[in-house]
C-alpha cells in the first residue's frame, strides 16, 4: 500500500471513530498544503491544492487570469498560452496550471500535519459542542469523577461537566464512579473546548425525572403546570390531566407509589407533594397547602393575596416546619397566602361566611387591617417573613423553570 492509500485509509478510520466527515479533513489538508507551498516554493503564486480522495495523490495548480497582454506573470496568462493548455479558455477565465513540485508531499508533510491536527481539534470541538448544546434543559446521566474545590466533575461521555457547589443538593455526598442524573444548565464554547454546567437543584430536574418515569407526562396527557422546590428537602408539583379519564395525581404517584418513589430515590429522599392544578384559583390555593385541608379560601385580587382557613389541629401542618409548606405553596401558586385557624377567625370575630363575603365584595381595607394584626402575631413571624420573600421571588423562580441561568 503506497503512502497516499495509507493516508486515505487513516482518514476513513478517523471519520468512522470520531464522527468527523472526511470532507472536513480533506479541506483542512488542502488548506494546509496551500500554506506549505507558499512557504517552501513560491509565495507570490496564487495556487490551489486538489487531493484525489480515492488514491490520496496531491496536485498543485497555479491560478491565473486569462488576458490579452499579461502584466503580472504570477497572476495573469495570455489567451494564446492558456489555449495551448486547454482550448476552452476565454478572456477573463481563470486558468489552472499544474505546478506540483517534485517531492511536494514529503517536504510539506510536517506543515500539513500541524494544520490538520489543529483543524481536527476544531472540528471535534464543534461536534461535541453541538451535541451537548442540544441537551440544554434536558436531563443526562453522568459518572462522578473527582472533586475540584467545592465543585464536582461529572463525566458525560466525551466531555466533563461541572456541578458547581451552589447547584448541589445540600448535604448530598458523591462517591467516585457513582452514576448521577443531572440537569444541563448551559453549554459554553471556549478555547479549551466545550464546557458543560449542570445542576441537581433546578426545579426542572424534577420535571424531567417525571417525564422519564411517567408515560402520561412524557406524551403530554398529564401536564406539569408548576413546580416549587427547596432542593434536598421538599418539592411541590402541580399537575393537570388533559384527558378527563386520566387521573393526573394517580398517574404521577403510580401503583403503591412506585413512580413518585423513583423520583424521590433519584433526589436522595427529597419529599414530593403532588397536587391537582385547577384553573379555579380557590381550589388551586387550597390544594397547594396539602397535606393540610382548607376549610375556606378568600381571594384578594388587588393585593394578589389569598386567605385560607384550616382546622385548628392542622394549622401547624399547613404552615409547615419553619414555614416551608406555606412558602412552597406561595411559590407554586404565585400568590401570598395568609393561613388562619378556625379559632383565630373566631377570636377576630370573622365568621366563615364573612370570608366568602369578603371575597365576593373584594374590600381591601378590611382585608389589609386584618393582615396587620396577623403580621404582629409573634407566633407566625417567621412564616410571615418567608411569605414576603417567597412571593417576591416568584417571577424569578418561574423564569428559572423555563431557562437555565448562566453560572457565574
N, C-alpha and C positions, 0 to 999 in steps of 0.2 A: 504493500500500500504506500503510495507516494505521500509527500508532506501535505499536498492540497487535499487529498482524500481524508487524511488524518484530521485535518482542521475541520472539514465538514462533519465528520463523524463526532468530533468533540462538541461542535456547536449543536448538533442534534441532541446529544446527550444532555447538554445544559438546558435546551428547550424543554425536554421531557421532565427533567428533575426539578427545575426551578420555575417552570411555567412562564419563562420569558420567550417571546416569539423570536424565531430565528431571524426574521426580517430586521428586528431591532438590533440584533447583534451584528448582522451584515452591514447595516447602515453605520454602526459605530466603527467597524473595521475600515470601511471605505473612507469615512471622515478622517480617521487617524492616518491612513495611508496618504491622503492628500497633504496633510501636515508633514508627514515624513518625507515626501517627495520634495516639497518646497525647502525643507531644512537641509536635505542632503544632495539635491541635484540642481534645482532651478527655482529660485524664489520668485522670479519675475513672471514665470509662466502661469497662466490660468488653466488649471487641469481638473479632471475628474477621474476617479478610480472606479472601475467596474469589476466586481467579483463574480466569477462563474459559480453559481450556487449549487451546482451539481458536482463539479470537479475540484473546486477550490482554487482555480487559477486566477491570477490578477492581471489586469491590463490598465495602463495609464494613458489617458487621452488628453492632448492639449486642445483647448477650446479657442478658436479664432474666428473673428467675424469676417465674412466674405465681402471684399470691397474691390473697386477698380484698381486703385493705386495704394498699396499698403504704406502707412507711415510709421507704424509700430509693429515690428516683426514678431513681437511676443503676443500681441493681441489681435493682429489682422493677417489676412491671407488674400492674395489676388484671386479673382474669379477663375483665371486660367489655371492657376496651380490647384485650386480647390476642385475643379472639374477633372483634373488629372487623377485626383484621389477618388472622386465619385461624381459622375456626370449629373447627378440630381441637384447639385448645389446651385443656388442663385444668389444674386446680390442681397446682402442683408442676412443671409443664413449664417448659422454658427457651425463651422466645420469642426469635426472631431478627428484629430490626427494622432495616430498611435505613436507614443513616445516612451513606452515602457523600458526603463534601463535594465541592463544585464544585472542579475543578482539583486534586483529591486526588493524582492520579498525578504531575502536574507538580511540585507542592510537595513531594512525598515522594520524588522520584526520587533525590536525592543520598544520603539516608539509606539508601534501599533498595539503591543501588549499593554502598555501603560494606559493608553486611551481606552482600549476595550475594557480593561478592568474598571476604570472609572465609570464608563457608560453602563457597564454591567451592574455596578453598585447602585447607580442612579435608577436604572430600570427596575431592579429588585426592590429598592426602597419605595418606588412609586406603586408597585404591585401590592406590597404589604400595606402601605398607607391606604390605598383604595379599598383593600379587603376589609380593614378594620374601621375605616371611616363609615362604611356601610353598616357597621354593627353598633354605631352610636345609638343610645337609648334602648339597647337590647341587653339581654342577659346572656352571659357566656360562662363556661366552666373553665377555671384555671387551676394551676398547681402552685402551691406556696413554695417559693424558692429560698428566700432569705429576708432578713430584716435590715434595713438601712436607716439608722437613727430610729425614728418612730414610724417610718413608712414600711409597708410590706410589699415585696416584689413578687408578683404573681405571673407565672409563665402561661401565655395564651397561644402556644404553638410556635409561630415564627417571630413572636415579639413578646417582650416582657412588659407587664402593666404595673402601674404604681397605685397602690391602695394607700392613700395618704392617711395620716393619723386622724384627721377630722372626718374622714369617710369610713372609719372603722366603728363597728358596734361597740359601745362602751363595755369593757370587761371581757371582750372576746379575745381568746388566745388562739394562735395558729401553730400547727406542727409542721415541720419540714415535710414536703411532698404531700401535704393534705390537699384534697380536692375541695374547691370552694366556688360557689356561684357568686358572680359579681355583676354589677350593672355598669355598662360602659358609659361614662360621663362624656368624655371628649377624646378625640384623637388629633394630635398636633404633628405637623411635619416640620422637622428641623434638620440642621446639618448632620447631626449624629444618627438620623433616621427617625422613623415614626415613633412617637411617644403616646402611649395609651394611659388614660387615667380612669380608674374605676371606683365604684362605691359599694358599700354594704349598708349605708344608712338612707339612701334615696327612697322616697315613697314608691317610686315606680318599680323598685326591685320587688316589692310585694305584688304589684300588678302583674309583672312578668312571670312570677312564680305561679300565680293563679292561672295565668294563660297556659303555662306548661302542664299544669296538673288537672285543670277543669276544662273538658272539651267544650262545654257550653259557653265559657268565657272566650276560649280561643276562636270559636266560629261566630261570635258576636250575638248569640242568642241571649246570653246574660252579659250585661254591660256593667263595668265598674265605674260608677259615677264620680266617686270621690274617695280619697284616702287621706287620713290624718295619722301621722306616725311619730312616736318617740322611740327611736331605734333601740332595740335591746330590751325594751320594757313592754310597750303596748302599741297596737295599731287598731284603728277603726276603719272598716271598709264598707262603703255604701254601694249596694248592688241593686240592679233593676233588670227584670226579665222583659224582653220584647215579645215573648210568647206567653200568653195568659195561661197556657197549660204547663209551663215550666216554673218551678219554684226556684227563685234566684238564690235565696239563702241556702236552701237544701242542696242545690247543685254545688255550691261552694264548700259546704260543710262535708258532704259526702256521706256514704254509709258508715255509721258509727264514728263519724268524724275523720274518716281516712284522708280526705282531700285536704282539709284545713290542717290536719296534723302533719302532713308532708311539708306544708309551708312553714309551720311552727318549728319543725325539726331543722329545716334549712336555715332558719333565723335563730337557731340555738335557744329555743324555748320562749321566744317573744310571744306574748299573748295577743290574740287577734279576735276582735269583735266584728262579726259580720251582721250588718243590719240592712233592712229594706229601705232603699231610697224611695221617696214619694214626691210627686210634683206639689202635693199639698204640704205647705211649709210646717203647719202644726204637727202633722203626722211625722214628718222627717225629723223635726227637732225632738219630738217625743222619743222616736226610735234611736236617735243619736246618743241618748243617755243610757242606753242598755249597758248593764243588765238591770237597771232600776226601771220601775214602771211609773209613767207620768199619769197623774190624775186629770190634769188640765194644763193647757198651753195658751198663753196670750201673746199676740204678736204686736209689736210697735214698729210700724213701717218707717216712721220718721226717724226714730233712733236706731233703726236696724237692730232691734233688740227683741228678745223673747223672754217671757216669764213662765216658768214651769213649776207646777205644784206636784209634789211627790208625797207618798205616805210618810208618816213620822219616822217609822223604823227604817226607811230607805234613804233618808237624807244624806247620810254619810256615804252610802253606796253610790248615790247619784253624783255626788261631788268627787268621790274617789280619794285615794291616798294622795295627800299634798295637792289636791285639786286636779289630779290627772284626768279623771273621767270627764269632768266638765270642760277641762281645757281642750281635750281632743274633740269633744262634741262641738265646741265652738269653732275649731279649725275645720272640722268636717262640713259643717253647715254654712260657715261664714257669718254666723250671727252671734252676737253677745247673748249669753244665756244667764238669766237670774233664776236660781233654784230656791224654792221655798218649800217648807213642810206645811202640812195642814195646820199644825199648831201655830206656826209663825203667822199664817194667814189669819187665824182667829185672834191672835194677840194684837194684830194690827187692824182688826175689825174689817177684814176683807173676806167676803164670802166667796164660795166657788162661783156663784152666779156673777159676782162683781168682776171676777177675772174675765169671764166671757163677755160681759157687757163692756168692760174696758177695751177689750179687743175690738169689739164692734164699733164703739164710739171713737176709738183712737184719740184719747185725751192725754197728750204727752205731759201736761203739767202734773196731773195726779200721779202719773206713772213715774215721772222723774223725782217727785217728792219722796215717793216710797223707796226709790233707788238710793236716795241719800241715807235713809235710815238703815238700809242694808249695808251700805258702804261703811258705816260707822260700827257695824257689828263686828267686834274683835274675833268672834268665833270663826268667821269666814273671811278674815282679812287676806290670808294667803290665797284663797280661792279667787277672791275679787281681783287681786293684783294679777293673777295668772290670766283671768278673763281679758283684762286690758291688753296684755301682750299677745295673747292668742288671737284676738280679733284684729289687732293692728297688723299682725304678721300674715293674715290670711291670704292676701294677694300674692305675696312672695312665695308662700307655700304652694299655692295653685300653679304659679308660674314655674316653680321648680319641678312640678309633675309633668309639665309639657316639654321643658328643655333643661338640659344639664348646665348648671352654672360653671364657667371655667375655673379651674383651680388656680389659686394664687401661687 
